[in-house]
Amino acid sequence: MTPTYVALDLETTGLSPESCEIIEIGAVKFTLDAEVEDFHTFVRPRGQLSYQIQRLTGIGPQDLQGAPIFAEVASRLQDFLGDLPVVGHNVAFDLGFLAAQGVEPAGPPFDTYDLAGLLLTGLSDYTLRSLADHLGVDFPLRHRALADAQATREVFLRLRSRLAEQPIRSLDEIHRMAAACGWPLQRLFAEILEEAPALAAGAPSWEGLAPPPDIGPPLAARTPPLPVEMAEVEAILERPGQRPELFPGFERRPEQLAMARTVAETLNEGGHLVVEAGTGTGKSLAYLAPAAGYALRNSARVVISTDTINLQEQLVSKDLPILQRLLEGGDEEGAPRESLRFAQLKGRRNYLCLLRLAALRRSPTLSLMEAKLLARILLWLPRTETGDRAELNLSPPQEALWGRVNAESETCLTLSCFYVRQGACFLHRARRRAEASHLLVVNHALLLSDVAVGGHVLPEYQHLVIDEAHNLEEEATQQFGFEASDLAIADFLGRIHQRTRGRPAGLVGSLREGLRGFGSAAGSALPDTAAALAAAAESGRRSLPILFDLLASFLREHALDGGEYNQRLLLNRAMRVQPDWSEIEMAWENLDMALHDITALLGRTAEGLADTEDGGGLAQEELMAAVSALLQEGQRLREGVASVLGRDDPATIAWLTYDRQNGGITLSAAPLEVADALQSGLFCRRQTVILTGATLSVQGQIDYLCERLGLEEPRQLLLGSPFDYVRSTLLLLPQSMPEPNDLSYLSELEQAVIELCRASGGRALVLFTSHGALRATYAGVKGPLEREEILVLGQGIDGSPKSLLNALREDQRTVVLGTTSFWEGVDVVGEALSLLLIARLPFAVPTDPVALARSALYDDPFRQYALPQAVLRFKQGFGRLIRRKTDRGVVVVLDRRIRSKPYGSVFLQSLPPCTTREAPLREMPGAVRDWLSAP
């Protein structure tokens, strides 16, 4: 019998079923072959439509006049839905609104978002629009209920066809998991299996993996090394001009050539080099070209480290493939050139561990979220060459569960498990690619984790390029530090032992299951071990809330009010002698005792399993991997919490944080200084270290960066941008703006944002230093600007940073209010971003424990530490405006201190020369209008 479904979509006045209303309903009844019937109606709400909803949907008050209220259409909609499966995109959203109005469809919900996540793992997002575009579904009218329902129908049918093409064994396993945990898609999986041929015995899942690509032999460095010739590097950089069909719009950039020459000289001679390369220099190719030339001549490896994912993706997906094309055609003598090999290596936890995956698949008590993640992985396995979680685009809950199946255990590179022996291990594949690559791209976190453990994380290398070097200290602070919350510790204890649906789960459950698979030598000890671990986990679970309740009370008693920020308390010696601190120490001793018992039992279990000769095959290896990962995590937690609560180390900064959003307490520790560790563990161990970035200097000097990172007298090259900022950029400084601590500042800020964004017609980004100020300004400017048909979007209010930037690119009558993540990495080209407002100079949060502790190291903390740190941040923010040679725009600094305080000149002198004007606030909108309308 041909199945029948109903595709459903609602348009609403907002996101909350409790406070928002339905304004349009669209539904389509259909089979696999045809549309049967549709349902459409407007619904009259009680409240007003916001401008944002009118702009998003195109529905206006005139459309809703005379429309029925929901109660008048509810029974007709209920009858239309019947007991058919309800197909929707994020269908829980629509069903939540219907349930709030008393309509609950009898049929199971089929979510196209879930289906797309299973089948289309390579997409960057899973909006209905993106799915329709990817699957070739015609979708001209969007954010209208019936049109969205019709598009959802087409998307569902295409996804269903793809689901039917998946391996039957995988679908059968997914169906069984779905049935066990109550996943509504189980009915769809059952439909597909009924239509499929009978299930036959098949090969184990690892045999269906995509074969690894040919990666070449490991590198063997030439001794002594040959120098890279500058003529060769220049020829590479000039080659795009000779191939306009491949590189349209190429322009020769003297700054790029100057940087490439200096990088080549440093690679040849060795030593440390710092290069500040302004926006538009083409710095990536300026270091990649000489690095590639040197690596190819000497069969050597050059490691390139970046801070942001965006730059890593640019290097691996764009710049390095371009470089490969530029290197085609042989060397200067015409002899064949060895092909440039490059790879990206990530931290262990990014790679899937097939052994841990097999263990999770055997679990008798999977949650719904675990089943969804496993289903995605099973259908992804035959397509992935890397096992990299980035290919899955995991949701935040799935990211948390990824820790159950990743290769985070330090033993993964030494344990020769079944999958390693078969050549299927993704981590080993990644290591082999890295060992065979001339250029190896990593992030700062992985680079510094290699330093933290004394090597062996990265393959041997002597030449290093650090891009985005301004963030190296912050990343080192995180990598050399520790952070854990009560939730993290509770999760660890749950992975040791908990009861799910009345059965023991976690490692204790796995140990008891393992009794049936092992011989007597291993099996005889498992019952006692399982019981002892369960008791220790229960003891820890009882101690945990006592400790964190005391910490919360201590923080409330002794911390200053953080205002709009999370409340933080630096745990210095003065705090540790407070009378109520002794209670915390006793509570920690109780929890520490439980963690000690757990790690000791895990250690003995690991030793026993490793020594067993009559073991249980793959099941034993799975158990060994699980024990090893938990032992490593238990030791990390125990040592880390001790560094915060158990020791008063003058070289360590320890603090507590109260999160205002979730009410949780986090324990944190970080080194007081990272310079010595970087100097001894990184810089002095390499023949060549090149640090680069667009914002490394303060007033034309790199002293602050070198001092913070421990660089001793490096070679320097400061290159300006090839952009003409005098012609492209107007910098406006207010004469009449109150200072940020003035009571009238916020109201003046709101008025300035309104008038300036009116003058620019939107196309604006407003940068804040705190979420509280952002939210207050958002509330004050949204109404006035949206009455002018200028959409206002706020970070943390209206969606993810990516979605806000997409909205700005797509419709110029948009203003985005952003904080931390918007100060760097934002790349909006052309007129879409023409006005940049900086609400406040970006000094560190006053209560930041790391800043407080490090400031105390200086004779003049403000000028030697806080000011240069803020200037580098300010330069990052300024750089968001002009991204291409043809861009034009206005920067307005709405912080009077840039002129009223002596230190304001440091900010201004650190910017590239541009057209600068001081003016009263009332004159600024006219100046913006005139500058943006000029030819």
N, C-alpha and C positions, 0 to 999 in steps of 0.2 A: 504494500500500500504506500503510495507517495505521501511523504510527510508534508504537513502544512504548518506554517509559522506565522507569527505576527511581529513585524518590525514596528517599534514604538519610539517616538521622540517627543519631548516636551520643551517648550520655551518658558522660562520662568523669570521672575524679577530679581533673582539672586540665587545664592548657593544653599541657603538653609531652609529645609522643609518646614521648620517651626516658625520662621519669621518672614519667609518669602512666599510668593504665590505663583500659580500656573497662569500663563497668559495665552498659550496656544498648545493644542494637542494635534499630533499627526500620527497615523498608524496605517500600516499596509499589511493586509493578509495575503500570503503568497505560498506557492508550492515551489518545487525545484524548477518547474518549467514556466510558470506564468504568475502574474499578479492577479489575485482573485477579486479583491475589494479594498477600498481605502476609506479612511475615517479622518475628517478634519474639522476643527472648529477653533475659533478664538474663544477665550475665557476672560470675562470682565473681572479685573482685580478690585480689591477695596482701596488700595493705595495708588500713589502716583508712579509712573514709569520714570526711572532715572535716565539721564542723557546717555549714560554708558550702555544701558540695555537697548535704548532706541537706536543708537548707532550700531550696536552689534547685530541686532536682528532686523532692523528696518521696520519694526512694528511701532506705530505711533498711537497716540490717544484716539485718533479718529478711527483706527481699525477696531478699537475695543468698545466704542460707543454702541450700545445696543446688543453687544454680545452676551450670551448667557453666563450666569455665574456657574461655578464648577458643579454645584449640587444639581443643577438642571441637566447636566450631561453625564453625570457619574454612572447611572444605571445603563445608559446606552453604550458607554465605553466598556463597562464591565461585561456586557453581553458580547460586544465585538471581540474582546480579548478571549473570552471563554476559558478553556483549559489548554489552549495551545501554547507551545513554547514562545516566550516573549524575547525577541531579538532586539538588542539595543547596544549602543556604544557607551560604555560606562553605565550600564543599564541600572545599576544599583541607585544611581542618582535619580533616574526617572521613577523607579519603583518606590523610592523613599518619599517623593512628593505625592505619589498616588496613595501610599499607605497613610500619610498624614491627613488625607481627605477621605479615608475609609475605603479605598478601592485597593484590593489585593488580588492580583491575577492568580488563578489556580495553576497555570502552567509554569514549568521551570524557566528561569532566566538564562538566556544564552548571550554572553557578553562578547561582542566583537573585539573589545580591547584585550580580553584574555586570549581569545583565539589568535589575534595578531601577534601577541607576545610569544605564543607558542611557535608560530609558523614564520614570522618575519623578523628574525632576531637582529638583522642588520640595520633596521631603521633607527634614525636618531630620535624620533618621537612617534607616538601612536595616536595622534589626533585623528578624527574622522577625515578631516581634510587631507592629511598626509597619507592615510591609507587609500583614500579614493585616488589620489594622484599616483601613488605607487602601483595600484592595481588596475589603472586605466578606467576608472569609473567616472562617467560624466557627472559633474557636480557643480553646475554654474551658480545655483542659488543656495547660499549657506546660512546656517543659523535661522532657518525657518523649519517648523516642525515637520510638515509633510515632506518637504524636499530632503530634510535630513533622514527621515524614516525611509524614503525611497533609496537614498544613497546607502544607508545602513543595510538594506535588503541586498543591494548589489554587492557590497563589500562582503557580507556574510556568505553569499553564494560562491564567490570566488575563494574565500577562505575555506569553505566546506569542501570545495573541489581539491584544494591543496592538502587538506587534512586526509582526504581519501587516498592520496598518493604516498602517504608516509608508510614506513615499514610496519607491517601488521604486528610483528612481535612487540614493537614499541607501543603501538596503539592499544594492544591488549593489556600490557602492563599499566599504561596510563589509565585505562578504563577501570582496572581493578583498584588502583590507588584512589581514583575519583569516587568509586562506589564506597570504599571504606571510610572516606572522610566527609562524604556528603557534598561533593562538588557538583553543582547543578549541571555542568557540561557532561556528566557521566551519561546522560540520555543521548546526547549527540554522539559521543564516542561509541555507544552501543549501536546506534543507527549505522554508523560507518562500518563497524565490525560485522553487522548482519549482512551488509551489502558486499563484504569482501570475501575472497576465497578462504577456504578452511585454513586454520593456522597450522603451519608445518614446523617441524623442528628446525632450528636455525643456529647460526654461528653465535658465539658469545659477542656481546655488544662491542667490545673493544676492537674486534676484527672489522667492524663497519666504519672505523675512523677514516677520515681523509688521510691519504698517505702524506708524509712530510715532504716538502719541496726539496730539491737538490740544493744543499747549502754550501757545498764546497769544503775543502779541507781546513783544519785549524791553521791559523797563521803562525808562521815561524819567522820572527823578526830578523832582518839582515843586520850583520855586525861586520864592520862599523857601518852606521847608517849613511845613506846618500842624501845630500841636501836637495830640497825641492827647489827647482829653478823658478825665479820670479817671472821670466818670460813665459814659461808654461802656464803659470797661474793667470797672468794677464791675458794670455790667449784664450783661456777658458772663459774669463769674464767678458771678453770682447765677442765671443762666438755667437751670442744671441743676436747681435747686430747683423751678422752674416746670414742668419736664418729667420727672416721676418715672418715666414709662414708658420714657424713654430713659436716664435716669441714676438707677437705684435706689440707695438708700443714701447719697445726697448729704448732706454736712454742711458747713455754713458754717464756714470757717476764718479767723479774724482774721489769723493770721500770713500766709496767702496774700494777703489783701487788702492788708496792709501792704507786702509785697514788691512786689505789682503796682503800687501807687501810686508807690513809690520808683523802680521800673524805668521807669514812664511819665514821671516827672519828669526822669530822666536822659536818656531818649531826646529829650525836648523841649528840654532845656537843653544837652545834650552833656556830655562829661567821662567820668571813670572811676568805677565803682561796684563795690564788693566786698560780696556778700551771702552770709552763712552762713545756710542754711535747714535746720533740723533735720529728721530723718526724719518724714514725715507732713505736712509743710508744704504739699505740692502745688506745689513750686517750678517744675516744668516749665510748668504752666498759668499760674503767676504771672508768668513772663517771656514766654510765648508770646502771651498775650492782649494786653498792651500792644504787643508787637513787631508783631503782626498789625494792630492798630489803626493804629499809626504807618505801617507799610508800605502799607496800603491807602489811607490819606489822602494819602500823598505819592508813590505809585507808586515806592516805594523798596524797597531790598533789605536785609534783616537776615540776617546769617550767624550760624548757631548751631553751635557746635563742641562735640563731646563726646569723651570718651576711649574709652569702651567700646562695643562692638558692641551690647550689651544696651540701653543707653540710646538709641543711634541707632534701633534697631528699635522701641523704645517710642515715640519721638517720631514716626517716620514711619508706623508701623502703627496706633498707638492715639491718641496725644495730638493730633496735627495733624488727623486725620479728625474727632475729637471737636470740636476747635475750629472746623472748617468747619461742623459741624452747629449749633454755638452761634451762629455768625455768620449763619445763614440767617434770612430774614425782613425784610431791609432795615435801613437805619440809623434813627437816632432820629427823623428827619423822615418816615420812611416811603418814601423814595426807594429805588430798587433799589441794592443794594450790589454793587460789583465782587467777583467770586468770589476768595477767597483761593487763591493758587497756591503750592504748596510743592514742593520737590524735594530729593533726596539726591544729592550729588555725591561721587564717590570718586576716588582717585588713578588715574592712567592705567593702571597695571598691573592694575587690576580689570576693565578692559573688553577684550573680544575685538577683535582687529584682523583684519578680514576679509582684508586683503592678506597678512599673515603666515600666516594660516590657509591661504590658497591656496598659499603657498610650501611649507608643511609637507605639504600634501596631495600635492604633486608629488614629494615625496622618495621615491627608489627604495629606501631602506633604513630602514624604520620599525621601531622596537623594539615589543615587545608592549605596553608601557605607553603608548607614543606612539599606537599603534593604538587602544587602549581610550579614551584621551582624545579622539582625533579622532572616534571613533564616537559618544561622548556629545555632542560639540559638533554633529555633523551632524544628529542627531535632535532636538537642542534648538533649533537655529537657527530653524525655522519658528514656534516658540512664544514666543521671548523678544522683548520690546520693548526691553530695556536692554543685552543682551550682558554683563551683570554676572556675574562668576564666582561670586558668592554664591548664585546660583540653581542652580549645579551641585553644591554641597556636595562639593567635590573631596577626594579622599583625599590624605594627605601626599605620596606619590610623584607624584600628578597635579598637586598644587600646584607642585612643583618644575618640572614640564614646562610649566605654564601660561606661564612666562616666554618660551616659544618662540612663543606666539601672542597675547600681550597687546599693548596699545598703549603700551608703556612709553617708546618713543622720543620724545624731545623734538620731533622733526620731525613727529610725527603731526598736530599742529595747524596746521602750515604747509604740509605736503606735500599738494597737491591731487591725490590718487591717484584711481584709477578708482571706488572705492567712495565716496569723498567726493563726487565729481561725480554719482553716482547717488543720493545722499542716504541711503546705507545704513550709513555709518560710525557705529558705536555711540558713540565718543568725541565726535564732533561732535553727535550727538543729545543726549547728556548735557549738553554745553556749552549747547546751545540751550534745554534745559529749565531749566538753572540761570539763564540770562540772562533768562528769562521769569518767574522765581519771586520772590514777595514774601519768603518765608522759605526759606533755603537751609541744609540740614543737612549738615555735613561732620564729619570727625573731626580731632583735634588734629594727626595726622600730615600730613594734606593742608593744613590751615591753616598749619602751620609750614614745609612744603615751599614754599608760596607766599612766605613770608617769606624763605626761604633763597635763592630765585632772583630775588628782587626784584619779585615780582608776576607776573601773567599766567597763573598756575595757576587762580585763582578769578576770576570776573567782578568788576568794580568794585563795591566796597561801602564804606560809611562807618559802618555800625552792626554791632556784634559782640557776641554773647553767648557766653561761654565757660563751659559747665557742666563739672562734675568738674574744677574749676580746680586742685585739689591735685595733679593729675598733669601739669600743663603743663610744669613744669621738667624732669621726667624724659623726657617726650616730646621736648622741645626738645633735650635732651642727645643723644638718639638721632638726631633729624632733622638736627642740625647736625654730627653726628659721622660715623664710618666704622667698618665692620666687615667683615672678610673672612677666610676660612679657606683652607687649601691646596686643599680640595675646590672652593671657589668659583672659585679661579683655574684649577684643572685643568678645570673645566667650561667656563670661558670659552675656554681653549685648544682643548678638544674641539669647541666650536662653530665654531672657526676651521677646524680640520682634525683628522680622525681617520679610521681605516679601519674600515669595518663590512662584515663578510662579504666581505672582500677588495676592497672598492670604496672610493674616497675619499668621505667624507661631510663634513658641516659646510659652511661657506661655500665652501671649496675645491671640494668636489664640485658645489655649485650654480654656481660660476663656470664650471667645465668643462662642465656641462650647458648653461649659457647661451650657449656658443659657437655653438650651432646656431640660436639665435633672434635674435641681434643682427646688425646690419649690420657692415660692415667697420670703421667708425670705432671702434666700441666693442669689437668682437670681436677685433681684432688685438692689443689690449693684455691681454686676459684670460688667455691662457696664461702669460705671464711673471708677471702678478700672482698667479695661483693658485700657481705654483711658489714664488714668494718668500714668500707667506703660509704655505705648508706648511712651508718651511724655518724660518721664524721661529717657528711654533708648535712645531715639534720642538725647536728650541733652548730655548724657554721650558719645554717639558716636561722637558728634561734638567736645567735649572737649578732648577726648582721643588723637587724633593725634597732637593737639596743645601741650599738655604736653610732649609727647614723642619726638617730634621734638626739643623742648627746652632742654630736657635731653640729646639728641644726640649731640646737639651743645655744651652744657656745658661739656660733656665728652671729646669731641674733643679738646676743648679749654684748659682743665685743667689736663687731664690725660697724663701720660708719655706714649710714644710709647711702646706697649706691645711686640713689636718684633713679634715672631712667635706665641705668645699666644693671647688669647682674651684680649681686652683692658679693664682694670678694674680701677675704681676710688673709693677710700675710702672716704666716706662722713663724714669727721671729722669736728670739729668746724671751722677749717681754710677754708674749702670749703663752709660752710654754711654762711660765712660773705662776700663771693665774691659778687660783684655788680649784676651779672646776676642771682644769686640764687633767688632773690626776684621775678623774673618773673616765675620761676618754682613754687614757693609757691603759687602765684596767680592762675596759671594754675591748680595746684592740688586742690585748694579750689573750683574751678568750677567743676572739675570732682567729688570731694568729695560730693558736693551738690547733684549731680545727683545720686550718690551711696546711699547717705542718704535718698533721696526721694524713691528710689527703695526699700531699705530694710524696710523703714517705711511702705510703701504700702504692701509689702509682709507680714510683721508682722500682719497688720490689716486684710489682706486676710486670713491668717492662723487662726487667732482668730475667724473670722466670719464663716469660714468653720467648725471649731471645734464646734462652738456653735449651728450650724444649726441642728434642730431636724427633719425637713422634707426633708432631703438631697437626693442626687441622687445616693445612693447605691455605687456600685463599682466605678463608674465614679467619684463620689465625693472623694472617698478614693484615687484614682489615682491622682486627682488634688491636694489633701492635701499633698501627698508625693512629688509631683513636686514643690509645693510652699515651703515646708519645706527644700528640698535640695537646692533650689535657695537662700532662706533666709540665710541658713548656709554659702553658698559660698560667697554671697554678704557681709556678716559680716566679713568673713575671709579676703576677698580682701580689704575691706575698712580699717580694723584695720591694716593689714599687710603693705599696701602702706603708711599709716600714720606713721608706725614705721620707715619707710625708709625716707620719705620726710618731714613729719610733726613734728618730734620730734628729739631733740639732746639728746639722752640718753647715759650717759657714760657707762652703763652696756650692751649696744647693739652695735654691729658692723653693719654698714649699708654701702652698696656700689652699684655702677652701673656696669654693664658688657655690653660691646659691642661684639656681636657674629660676628666674621669675616666671617663665612660661610653664615648666613642668613641675616646679617645686622640688626638684632633686638637688642633691649635694654631690659635687665632684671633688675628688682629691687630686691635686696636681703637684708635680715637682719638675724643676728645670735647672740646668747648670747656671751658676751666677755669670760665668763667662764661657764663650765657646771658642775664643781666639786660640788659646793654647792647644785645644783638641784639634782644631782645623789645621793649625800650623804643623803640629807633630804627626797627626794622623793622615793628612791629605797633602798639603802643599810641599813639605820637605821630602816626601816620598816619591814625587813625580819629577821627571826630567823637564816637562813643560806644563805650565798651568796658565791658561788664558781666561780672564774673567771679562765679560762684556755685558752691555745692557744700554738702554736709552737714558737711564736716570741714575748715574753713579756719583756725580759730583755735586758739591755745594759751593757756590760762588767760584766755579772753575777749579776746585780742588777736590782730590779724592782721599784726603787724609782721614776723614771720618770712616769711610768704608774700609780702608786698610787697617785702621786701628781696631775696628769692631771684628774684623775677620782674621787678624793676626798676620797680615801680609807685611813683609819687611822689604821696603824700598823696591817695589816692583817697577818695571818699565811702564810708562804711561803714554796713552794717546787719547786725546779728547777731540772728537770730531763733531762739528756742528751739523745740523740738518741741512740737506740741499733745498729745503722748502724756503720760500721767501715769506717769512712771518710778518714782515713789515707791511706787505701788500695783502696778505691773506687773513691776518688776525688783528682784531681790535680788542685791547685789554682795557676794560672799564673799572675804575676804582671810585667808590662812593665817597663823597665829601661829608654827607649829612647822616650817614648810617650810624645808629647807636652801637656801642660795643656789645659783644655777645652776653656779657653778664648784666646788662641793663634790662630793667623790667619791660621796657618798650621794644626790645630787640625783636621778639618773635612776631609781634603784630606788624612791625616795619618790614620784616623779612617776608611775611605773607603778602603784603601789599606790593613789595618789589617784585616778587615772583609773578604775581598776577599781571602787573603792568608790563613787565619785560616779555613775558610769554605771549601776551596779547600783541605786542609790537612785532614779535618774530612769527606770529601765526602758529605757535606750537614749535615743532622740530627742536625740542629743547631737552637737555639733561640737567637735573639739579642734584648736586652732590652734597651729602650730609655726612657728618661724623658720628651720628648716633641715630638709632631707630626712633627714640622718643621725639627728637626734633623733627624727624621725617614725618612721623604720624601726625604731630600737631600741625605742621605746615600743610600736609595733605588735606586735613579736615578744613583748614581755612581757605585753601585755594581751589578746591575741587568744584564747589558750586559756582563761583564767579566765572571760572574759565570754561566750564561745561555749558554755561549759558551763552558763551561765545562760540560754542561748538568746537572747543578744544578739549580733547580727552585727557584726563589726568590719571596716571597709573603709578602706584607706589609699590616699591619692593617690600615683600612680606605681607602685602595687602591684596594685590590684584594678580598674583601669579609668580612664576619663577623668573629669575633674571633673563633667561633666554626668551621666554614668551613676551616679556616687556620690551626687549630690544627688537624682537620681530614686529611687534605692533608699531614701534617707532619707525622702523624701516618701511612698513607697508602703508602708513598714513601719516603724512607730515604734520597734520593738525593734532599732534600728540605731545604730551609732556611726561617724562619719566622722572620720578623721584627715587634716587638710589643711595645706598650707603656702601659699606665696606667693599663688596665685590665689584662695584661699579667704578672704583677709582683706578683700576687697571684692567687690561685685557679686553676692554670694550672697543670694538672696531666697527663703527657705523660710518660709511663712506657717503660723501656728497651732501646734498641739501637736507637730507633726512635729519642730520644733526648739525644745526647752524648756530645754536646758542648753548653755551655751557655756563651754568651758574654754580659757583662754589659758595656754599652757605657759611662756612666757617673754616679757618685755617686748621689743618688736620693734625693737631697735637694729640699725643697718646691719651687714652682714658686716664683720668686722674687717679683712679683706684686700681690701675693695672699693677699687680704685684711684681711682675718682671721689670717693668719700667721703674717702679719705686726702688727695687733692690739694686738695679744697675745704676740708677742715678746717684745712689749713695757712694759710688766708686769715684766720683768726680769732684774736683774743687769747685767747679761752676757747673752744676748738673744741667741747668737750663741751656746755656750756650754750647756746652761741649757734647750734650747727649740729646736732650729733648728737641732743641731747635733743628739741628741737622737731620734728625729723623723725620721731623715734620716737613722740612723742605723737600726731601726726596719723595715723600708721599704727595706733596703739593705738585711736584713736577709730573708725577704719574697722572694725577687728575687733569692737569693742564693738557697733557698729551692725548686726551680722549677726543679733542675737537678736530684737529687737522691730521687726517690720516693719509691723504693723497695730495699730490702737487696742485690739483685743481680745486681743492676744498677751500671754503671761505667761511669765516664765522666770527663770533663775538664771545669773549670770556668775561664774565662779570664776577668780581670777588666781593661778596656781600659781608665782608668782615673788615671793619674800619681799622683794625689793628695793623693791617698791612701798610697803613700810612701813619697812624697815630703813634705807633710804637717804634723805637729805634731798630728792633730786630726785623721789622717789616721789609727793610731794604734787602735783607738776606734772601728772602723769597723772590723778590723782583729781580735781583741780580743773578739768580740761578736759572732764570727763564731765557729762552732765545730772544733776541731783539724783535720787538713787535710794536705796532702802533699803540701807544698807551695814552689814555686820557683820564683825568680826574673830573668828576662832574657831580652836581647834586642829584639825588635820586629822581627828582621830577624830570630831569633832562635826559636821563638814560634811555627811556623807551624810544625817544626820537633818534638818539644816536644809533641804537640797534637797528631801527627801521631804515635809516639812511645807509648804514654800512652794508646791510644785507641786500638792499635794492640797487647798490652801485654796480656798474658793469665790471 
